Amino acid sequence: MTNTITSEVLVIGGGLAGIVTALEALRAGKTVTLADRDTPERMGGLALWAFGGMMLVDTPLQKHMKIADSPDIALADWLSFGELAPDDELPLQWARYYVEHSRAEVYDWLSNEGIKFLPAVNWVERGRFGDGNRLPRYHIVWGTARELVHRLLAALHRADTGGRLTLLHRHRITGLDQAAGRVCGAVAVDEENGREVRLSAPSVVIATGGINGDHKQCRANWPAERPQPETMLNGAHPYADGRMHHWVADELGGRITHAGEMWNYAAGFPHPYPHFPGHGLSAIPCKSALWLNHRGERIGPEPLVTGFDTHWLCQRVAEQQKPWTWHLLNWRIAAKEFAISGAEHNARIRDKQFPQFVKELLLGNHALVRQMQRESRDFLVADTLAELADRMNQLTCSHDIDPATLQATADAFDANFNNGTALHNDPQIRMIQHAREWKPDRLRTCKPAPLQKPGAGPYIAIRMQLITRKSLGGLQTDLQSRVLDARGEPIQGLYSVGEAAGFGGGGANGKRSLEGTFLPGCILTARAAVRAILAGG
């Protein structure tokens, strides 16, 4: 016999978007069922492990740093960088909605929830030609996104007055229910005991993430005109497999749009202690490292430098002859610049240890470098370049790296410093000098110096691969987060939020993100869905 659980709102997916949807619905007096496939300790989905950066517009923190931002400036940057088509109506509407409401509906809302931000706005995705963020907008949650998830989960339970919340873990949705032309619930399987459960609700919200956790889906939607590497790591949630997208499209007539647009990263390496098969970590590439191909030659003629255009970096890495590249650096660079995205390897920020955070910022994060030296087989350390070349070849079981080639690569770069700063003539050095003009970047970026500078060793080589992350496309939705059919009409009773909706409209970011738009996109779309439900939409 199938058990039935009835509520006014059914939320499918326990990531950030699902949690915010459930929280806002509870606060509005609704009864809510939240069904999530993962275990209780992993509630929060990918956000639980995320770094917590947010692209926010015209905030008090920006004003404090004398950054004169506005929704109009931000929208111009968004449309230019994302290359949104002029007739892509719904993504354009969501892009405008984001820049106009991120201050009130994200920054202020989170502040009221007790969330704080680091007291410095970072400048990322500037664009290779100044066509990205013209201004710093990247706000970092103090405590990382894990703090965000924990606080909102605590708020969720506080809002559960009268037992109005039914929280289901380890429940996998197997189908959606319809009656009289309206979505009215879902069928789930309790993976603990294999029993079927029917979840009845007049409003159903899909918050199941994107498709990038399933590499078959990822490759099936990869744009034919863009290079695709032979192998990739998985930096998405393994349950973000796109199944719900296809159920909505195939059974209910919903529309998936921009499925080929993805926000991947160019500098991933295998997690030393993987949480699931193929699990990778995304390094924040060191600006001062030389980015090399599999032969140890510098990739060019335009050097690969992070912080300007991640989308372009991914394409350059994907087009290489072999599916890995190398970062060549020294200990001096690594201690100051090497970082790994996410909560797991940013303990000082995650655990809110401000004095230790400042100490590592000023003196270098030697502990993380030593940790990767111990734990990661892709993180190689050697006293000489010849020894390093040998270790690189051992790792790849090849003779790809000629020690003479690696030495020549380092010598060619170091030659820039032979005649003083006035004669520096390397585009990577110019990009570093530009980045260091912004004070937060200066704290995290080395002053340009020879790679073979005495006392800066030992040398380090890190093998990097492309790593999947976010889906920029998804189910097409209107500004009320209602899922639309092929005619552009709402499917009654069905909503989609967060990454499942392409963070709004089925693809609000276009071809590339200004970075940090994902967590706020989850919050904005979730809150819009609840407002529509309350209005009877």
Secondary structure by P-SEA (a helix, b strand, c coil): cbbbbbccbbbccccaaaaaaaaaaaaabbbbbbbbcccccccccccccccccccccccaaaaaacccccaaaaaaaaaaaacccccccaaaaaaaaaaaccccccaaaaaaaccccccbbbbcccccccccccccccccccccaaaaaaaaaaaaaaacccccbbbbcccccccccccccccccccccccccbbbbbbbccbbbbccccccccaaaaaaacccccccccbbbbcccccccaaaaaaaaacccccccccccccccccccccccccccbbbbbbccccccccccccccccccccccccccaaaaaaaaaaccccbbbbbbcaaaaacccccccccccccccccaaaaaaaaaaccaaaaaaaaaaccccccccccaaaaaaaaaaaaccccccaaaaaaaaaaaaccccccccccccaaaaaaaaaaccaaaaaaccccccccccccccbbbbbbcccccccccccccccccbbbcccccccccbbbccccccccccccccccccccaaaaaaaaaaaaaaaaaaacc
